[in-house]
Amino acid sequence: MTINCIAVDDEPLALGLVCAFIEQTPFLKLVGKYGSAVEALGGLQANKVELIFLDIQMPNLNGIELARVLDARGPNKPRIIFTTAYNQFALEGYKVDALDYLLKPFNYEEFLHAANKALAYAELVHKSNNAAPAASAPAAEAAAPAPAEHVEDDYLFVKVEYQLVRIALSDILYLESLKDYVKIYLKSSDKAILTLSSLKALEEKLPAKRFMRVHRSYIVSLDKINSITRNALQIGKINITVGDQYKDAFGAFLSRWV
C-alpha cells in the first residue's frame, strides 16, 4: 500500500528534512511540498492527498486552522501528522483528530514510528471498506468509517493518543462520560482507556443487544451486570444509578430477569 502525502512548513530546512524522510520511506509518496498552509490548500485541490505532515506555527493560516478547515470534508479528509517545535499544541492536535504529533527536532526513527501509524490506519480503513457490501458511489461515500471510532465484527476501534486502539467488545465492562472524553473500563485491566469522544457517538457504534445507555454518563455491557434492582445495577464493585429518561428501556430489560 502506498500513501500519497504532502509536507507543509514555512521553514525551508525543516520542510526539506520532512521531504527527505518521506522519500526514503517505501510506503509514502510525496506529491507536494508547501511553504504555507494557504499554498497547501491549492495543492490539496490539485492532488489526491491521504496524509499531511503539517507544521503548526505559520503566518496567515496556521496548521491547527488548516486542520479545522479540512474537518469539513468529513471521513474523506486527509489525515494529519503535526510537526512542531511547540508541545503546548498537543491537546489542540488531538482535538482535530491528528494521527500523531512530532516534536522538533525529531529523527528518522521517530518519523517512521508516526508514519507507521498512518500506514496501520490506512490498512484498517482499506480492510473495512472492502468488507462492506457493494453500494452506489454516493452511498459508499456516506458509509465510509468514522476516523475517531468504529466497530468491526466483535471489536471497537477508538482513538487513544494519536492512534487507533482495538478493544474487544467482550472485554468492556462499562463506559463513563467525562465531558469531552469517555472512559472505557475493561475486564482485563485495572486501567481504563480514555478516548476523546462523546458517549452518544460511542452509543451509536455499540450493538444495542449487548450494550445499554442507563444514565447520561454511563453505558453498560449487559452481560457484565452482576446484580440489578428497579433503579440501579452493579458491575463488579461499582453501583450505577439508572437515570429517569432511561428507566423505561431499563425496565423492559429488567423484565427478562424476573
N, C-alpha and C positions, 0 to 999 in steps of 0.2 A: 504494500500500500504506500502511495506517495501523497504527501500533504502539501498543497500549494500554500505558500506563506509570503508575507511581506515583512519588512523591518522599517520601523519609524523612530527616528531620533534626530534631534536638532544638533547634536554634537557629532561632527564628521568621524572622529576617531572611534567613538562608541558605536556609530552606525556601521563603520567598516568592520569592527570586531564581530558584531552580531551577524553580519552578512557572511563573514568568513566561517563562522561556526555553522551557519545554515548550510553553506555549500559543502562542508565536509561531513554533513550528516546524511546518510544514504536515503532516508525516507522523507527528507524535506526537500522541497523545490522552491527556490527563491524566484518569485515572479515580479518583484518590485521592491525598491528601497526609496524612502522619502525622508526629507529633512523637516517635515512638519506634518501635523495631523490634518491640516487643510489640504495639503498635497495628497495625502493618503486617501482622502475621500474620493478624489478623482481616480486614483488607481483602483480603488475598490469597485468603482463603476465599470472600469475597463477590463478587469480580470476576475476570474473565479478564484476567490481567496478563502481559505479554510482556517488559517491561523495567522495571527498578527503578533509580532514581537514589538511591544509598544512602550516607548518612554512616557513618563508622566509629566514632568515639568517642561512644558514647551509653550512658546508665546502664542497668542491669539486663541488657539483651541488646545487644551491640554489632553493628556491621554485618558483621564477619567471622563472628561466631557465627550471625547470621541466614543468611548465605550458606551456611554448612555445613549448617544445618537444611534449606535449600531443595535442597541437593545430593541429598537422599534422593528427590526427585521424578524424578531421572534426566534423560533428554533432554527431558522436557516442562517442566522448570523454567523460570521466567523468567530472562532474562539480567540481568546487573548491571553498572552503571557506578558506581564508587565516587566519592564527593565528600568530600574530607577535607582538613584543614589539615596533616596529618602524613605526610610522604613515607616514613617508616620502614615503613609498612604495604604498600608497593608489592609486595614479594615475596609476602606473605600474600594479597594481592588476586589475584595471578597464580595462586597455588595453588588458589584456589577458582573459577578459570575466569572471572574478570571480563572483560568486553569492553574496559573502559578504566578509567583512574584519573585523575580530575580533581583537581588540587591547588588548594585555595582560596588566595587569591581567583582565580577564573577569569572570563573574559569570554564573551560570546556566541559569538565565533568559535571559542574552544576547546571550548565546549559543543557547538556544531554539528558540529565535527570528530568528537567522540566519538559523537554521535547518528547521524552518517552511517555509522559503523562498525556500529552496531546495525541500521541500515537494510540495509546490504550483507549482514549476516549473515542477517537475516530473508528477504531476497530469495533468498539462496543455499539456505536451508532449504526455502522455498516451491518453488523450482525442483526441488530434489532429491526432495521429496515428490510433486510432480506427475509426475515422470519414473518413479516406482516403479510396478510393476504393482498392479492393484486387489487388495485383501485385505479380510478381515473386520476389524471395528473393533479387536479385541484384537491381531490380528496386525499391523495397521497401526501401532499404538502401539509395539509391540515393535520394529518395523523403522525407527522414526524415527532420523535420523542422529545420531551422537555429536557433542557440541559441540566437543571438542578437536581431532579429526581424522577425516577420512573420505576415501574415494576416489570420484570421479565421472568416468566414462569413462577418459581417459588422464591424469588429474591426481590428486594427493594434496593435500588441504587440511589444514594443520597450524596450530596456534595459536602465534603468534610475537608477543610483546609486545602483548597485548590485541587482536590482530586475526587473522583467518584469512588465511593466505598460500597461494596456489595454486602447486604445484610440478608440472611436467610429469614423468611417470614416466620418460620417455626421457632426462631431464636428470640423473637420480640415478645417482651412482657407487656409493656405499655409505652405510650408516648405522652410527653408533657410539654405544653406550650410555655415558652418564656419570652414574651413579647415577639421580637423578630426571629427568634430561634426556637428549635424544637429539640428536646432531649429524648433520645430513644434508649430505653432500658432493655437490657438483654439478659437472657437466662444464662448465657455462657460467660458473662463478665460482670464484675462489680462496677466497672467504669462505664457510664452512659456515653453514647455518641451524641455530639452536638452538631446540628446542621442549621444553616441559615435558610429557613423556610417557614411557611405558615402551617398551622395544624390543619387548616382546611385543604391546602394543596396536597398534603400527605393523605388526608382522609379520602380524597378523590382517587388516589393511586392504590390504596389498600383494598383488598377484596372484602366486600360487605359481609360475606358469610363467615369471615374469620375475625374481623375487627369491628368494633362499635365505638362511636363517639358517645361518651356518657356524661361529659362535662365540657364546658367551654375550653378547659385546659387539658383534657385527657381523652385519649383513645386507648382502648384496652384490647388485648388479644383474648378472645372469648374462651379459648381452650386453656388459658393460663389462670382463669379465675378459680380460687380455692374455696371461697365461701361467698354467700350472697344474701342480701336482705332486700326489703322493698325499696330502700333509699340509698344503699351503699353496697360495695363489693370489696373483696380483699384479694390481692395478688401478692403472694409472698408475705412480707411484713407490712405492706402499705395498704391502708384503707382509703378508698376513693369514693367520695360522695357523688351521687347521681344528680346532675343539675335538673332544675324544673322543666326546661324545654326538651329534655331527653328522656323524661320519665315514661312517656307513652311507649316509645320504642323499646326502652329497657324493660317495661312491664310485659311487653309481648315476648321478649326473650326470656324473662323470668317464668312465664307460664310454661315453658318447656321443662323447668326444673321441678315444678310442683304438680 
